[in-house]
């Protein structure tokens, strides 16, 4: 392109297909926004086990459809423009749907992680209060109701409120849902491993005498506290490896940004061919691997209680 015009303005010729690809992608997203929003709304509702009665299906809202649509549109427009600039118009348009799907998938994954992290933070103190209420002589449903009255809005409050609402709901076979059935159903659907383990304990205790329920809940609370201590110890031991991975990965990313900023034309030529794009993915994964390892080391699950 530099032979067709001045080198200083050659980027304008490359910008034309990029802007056209971004405009086409944005227009298609706007025209198809309603069916896309309906599809994303269905995607937001996780599949429930087929053995469950419809009245026992729990579906948390991890990501609003409008937010998911905005993420998909942003990723599609950005990728189509970027590939239209360094590659071709058709390459940008072809890669836009895959980029949108990947961005939405990442968005749901991040939202689920944040949901589980908040639930985990709320779980141990809530079980401590539930144990105290059961130890004071209250029944399981009454203790849940008393506890929910003082809980702030959040994942745990939402799931436990569903427990209370669904107890007594009519089932497809003509019976009504018992507390044990509702707790067991939520245990199979909640995405937090420790919460699922706890609910399985409570489901066993739901039909037992009140004193046994209090003892089981007290034992679960003690085990949760021990689990928290083990988790903190493991995080401390993994801290050095985590920070090393983040430091090494960050240094590699910083070097890549420096090369792109100072040698952009060479980088563009090197990675604009089909083989270069393959190596661009490999290099990107190699740069991000230490960072991903550092983040992975920071997550420790402990459900042995």
C-alpha positions in Angstrom: 0.0 0.0 0.0 2.9 2.3 0.7 3.7 2.2 -3.1 0.2 3.5 -4.0 0.2 6.5 -1.7 2.4 8.3 0.7 3.8 6.1 3.6 2.5 8.6 6.1 -1.1 8.2 4.9 -1.0 4.5 3.9 -2.8 3.6 7.2 -5.9 5.3 5.8 -6.2 2.6 3.1 -5.9 -0.1 5.8 -8.4 1.7 8.0 -11.2 1.6 5.3 -11.8 -2.2 5.5 -11.5 -2.1 9.3 -14.1 0.6 9.7 -16.4 -1.2 7.1 -16.1 -4.5 9.0 -16.9 -2.7 12.3 -19.9 -1.0 10.8 -21.2 -4.2 9.3 -20.8 -6.1 12.5 -22.4 -3.3 14.5 -25.4 -3.1 12.1 -25.9 -6.8 12.2 -25.9 -6.8 16.0 -28.4 -4.0 16.1 -30.7 -5.7 13.6 -30.5 -9.1 15.4 -30.5 -7.6 18.9 -33.9 -9.1 19.9 -33.3 -12.7 18.9 -29.8 -12.5 20.3 -31.1 -11.1 23.6 -33.6 -14.0 23.8 -30.9 -16.6 23.0 -28.6 -15.0 25.7 -31.5 -15.1 28.2 -31.9 -18.8 27.6 -28.2 -19.3 27.8 -28.2 -17.4 31.2 -30.5 -20.0 32.6 -28.3 -23.0 33.4 -29.6 -26.5 32.5 -31.3 -28.3 35.4 -31.0 -32.0 36.1 -33.6 -33.9 34.1 -34.7 -35.9 37.2 -35.9 -32.7 39.0 -39.5 -31.6 39.2 -40.0 -28.2 37.5 -41.0 -26.7 40.8 -37.6 -27.7 42.2 -35.5 -26.0 39.5 -33.2 -23.2 40.7 -31.9 -20.7 38.2 -29.7 -17.9 39.4 -29.2 -14.9 37.1 -25.4 -14.7 36.7 -25.4 -12.1 33.9 -28.2 -10.0 32.6 -29.1 -10.5 28.9 -28.5 -6.8 28.1 -25.0 -7.0 29.7 -24.2 -10.2 27.8 -25.4 -8.6 24.5 -23.2 -5.5 25.1 -20.2 -7.7 25.8 -20.8 -9.8 22.6 -21.3 -6.7 20.5 -18.2 -5.0 21.9 -16.0 -8.0 21.3 -17.4 -8.6 17.8 -16.9 -5.0 16.7 -13.3 -4.8 18.2 -12.2 -8.1 16.6 -13.7 -7.3 13.2 -12.1 -3.9 13.2 -8.7 -5.2 14.3 -8.6 -8.1 11.8 -9.9 -5.8 9.1 -7.0 -3.5 9.7 -4.2 -6.1 9.8 -5.8 -8.7 7.6 -8.9 -8.4 5.4 -12.6 -7.4 5.6 -13.7 -11.0 5.2 -11.4 -12.3 7.9 -12.8 -9.7 10.3 -16.4 -10.6 9.5 -15.7 -14.3 9.8 -13.9 -14.0 13.2 -16.5 -11.7 14.8 -19.1 -14.3 15.7 -16.4 -16.6 17.3 -15.0 -13.6 19.2 -18.5 -12.7 20.4 -19.2 -16.2 21.6 -15.9 -16.4 23.4 -16.4 -13.1 25.1 -19.9 -14.1 26.3 -18.5 -17.4 27.6 -15.8 -15.6 29.5 -18.3 -13.1 30.8 -20.5 -15.9 32.2 -17.5 -17.7 33.7 -16.3 -14.5 35.4 -19.8 -13.8 36.7 -20.1 -17.4 38.0 -16.8 -17.0 39.8 -17.8 -13.7 41.4 -21.1 -15.3 42.4 -19.4 -18.3 44.1 -16.8 -16.1 45.8 -19.5 -13.9 47.3 -21.5 -17.0 48.4 -18.4 -18.5 50.0 -17.7 -15.3 52.0 -21.3 -15.3 53.3 -21.5 -19.0 54.1 -19.4 -19.5 57.2 -20.9 -16.7 59.3 -24.4 -17.6 58.1 -23.9 -21.2 59.3 -22.6 -20.0 62.6 -25.8 -18.0 63.1 -28.0 -20.9 61.9 -26.2 -23.2 64.4 -26.9 -20.8 67.2 -30.6 -20.5 66.3 -31.0 -24.3 66.1 -29.1 -24.6 69.4 -31.6 -22.2 70.9 -34.4 -24.6 70.2 -35.8 -23.3 66.9 -36.9 -25.6 64.1 -35.0 -25.7 60.8 -37.6 -23.6 58.8 -38.0 -21.1 61.6 -34.3 -20.7 62.0 -33.9 -20.1 58.2 -36.7 -17.5 58.3 -35.2 -15.7 61.3 -31.8 -15.7 59.6 -33.1 -14.5 56.3 -34.8 -11.6 57.9 -31.4 -10.1 58.9 -29.4 -11.1 55.9 -28.2 -8.7 53.2 -29.1 -9.3 49.6 -26.7 -11.6 48.0 -26.2 -15.1 46.5 -26.7 -17.0 49.7 -29.7 -15.0 50.7 -31.2 -15.6 47.3 -30.7 -19.3 47.4 -31.9 -19.8 51.0 -35.0 -17.6 50.3 -35.8 -20.0 47.4 -35.6 -22.8 49.9 -38.3 -21.3 52.0 -40.5 -20.3 49.1 -40.4 -23.7 47.4 -41.2 -25.7 50.6 -44.8 -26.8 50.1 -44.9 -26.1 46.4 -47.1 -28.5 44.4 -45.1 -31.1 42.5 -45.9 -32.8 39.2 -46.9 -36.0 40.9 -49.6 -34.3 43.0 -47.5 -34.2 46.3 -46.0 -31.1 47.9 -42.3 -30.4 48.2 -40.9 -31.1 51.6 -37.9 -29.3 53.2 -35.7 -32.3 52.6 -36.6 -32.4 48.9 -36.0 -28.7 48.4 -32.7 -28.7 50.1 -31.5 -31.8 48.2 -32.6 -30.2 44.9 -30.7 -27.0 45.7 -27.6 -29.1 46.6 -27.6 -30.6 43.1 -27.9 -27.2 41.4 -25.8 -24.7 43.5 -22.5 -23.9 41.8 -20.5 -23.6 45.1 -18.9 -26.9 46.1 -18.8 -26.2 49.8 -22.4 -25.0 49.8 -23.5 -28.2 48.0 -21.7 -30.3 50.7 -23.4 -28.4 53.5 -26.8 -28.7 51.9 -26.4 -32.5 51.6 -25.7 -32.6 55.3 -28.8 -30.4 56.0 -31.0 -32.6 53.7 -30.1 -35.7 55.8 -30.9 -33.7 59.0 -34.1 -32.2 57.7 -36.3 -35.1 58.8 -34.4 -35.8 62.0 -35.3 -34.5 65.5 -34.4 -30.9 66.3 -31.5 -31.8 68.7 -29.8 -33.8 65.9 -30.3 -31.0 63.5 -28.6 -28.6 66.0 -25.7 -31.0 66.5 -25.2 -31.6 62.7 -25.3 -27.8 62.0 -22.8 -27.2 64.9 -20.5 -29.9 63.5 -20.7 -28.4 60.0 -19.9 -24.9 61.4 -16.8 -26.2 63.2 -15.7 -28.0 60.0 -16.2 -24.9 57.9 -14.0 -22.9 60.3 -11.3 -25.6 60.1 -11.7 -25.5 56.3 -11.2 -21.7 56.3 -8.0 -22.1 58.3 -6.7 -24.7 55.9 -7.6 -22.5 53.0 -5.7 -19.5 54.5 -2.6 -21.7 55.1 -2.6 -23.0 51.6 -3.0 -19.5 50.2 0.0 -18.4 52.2 2.1 -21.2 50.9 1.1 -20.6 47.3 1.6 -16.8 47.6 5.2 -16.9 46.4 4.5 -19.1 43.4 1.5 -16.9 42.5 3.4 -13.7 42.6 6.3 -15.2 40.7 4.0 -16.3 37.9 2.3 -12.9 37.8 5.7 -11.1 37.7 7.1 -13.4 35.0 4.0 -13.1 32.9 3.7 -9.4 33.4 7.3 -8.9 32.3 6.6 -10.8 29.1 3.5 -8.9 28.3 5.3 -5.6 29.0 8.0 -6.6 26.6 5.5 -7.5 23.9 3.7 -4.1 24.4 7.0 -2.3 24.0 7.8 -4.2 20.8 4.4 -3.5 19.3 4.7 0.2 20.2 8.2 0.6 18.8 8.2 -1.9 15.9 4.5 -1.9 14.9 5.1 -2.2 11.1 7.4 -5.3 11.5 5.0 -6.9 14.0 2.1 -6.3 11.6 3.9 -7.8 8.7 5.1 -10.8 10.8 1.6 -11.7 12.1 -0.6 -10.7 9.2 -0.1 -13.9 7.2 -2.1 -17.1 8.0 1.0 -18.8 9.5 1.8 -15.6 11.4 -1.7 -15.6 13.0 -1.1 -19.1 14.2 2.1 -18.1 15.8 0.5 -15.0 17.3 -2.0 -17.3 19.1 0.9 -19.4 20.4 2.9 -16.4 21.5 -0.1 -14.9 23.2 -0.8 -18.2 25.1 2.9 -18.4 26.1 2.7 -14.9 27.5 -0.5 -15.4 29.4 0.3 -18.9 30.8 2.4 -17.7 33.8 -0.4 -15.1 34.6 -3.1 -17.8 34.4 -1.0 -20.1 36.5 -0.6 -17.4 39.2 -4.3 -16.7 39.2 -5.1 -20.5 39.3 -2.8 -20.9 42.3 -4.7 -18.3 44.2 -7.9 -20.4 44.1 -8.0 -23.2 46.6 -11.1 -25.3 47.1 -11.6 -27.3 50.3 -14.9 -29.2 50.8 -13.6 -31.8 53.3 -16.1 -31.3 56.0 
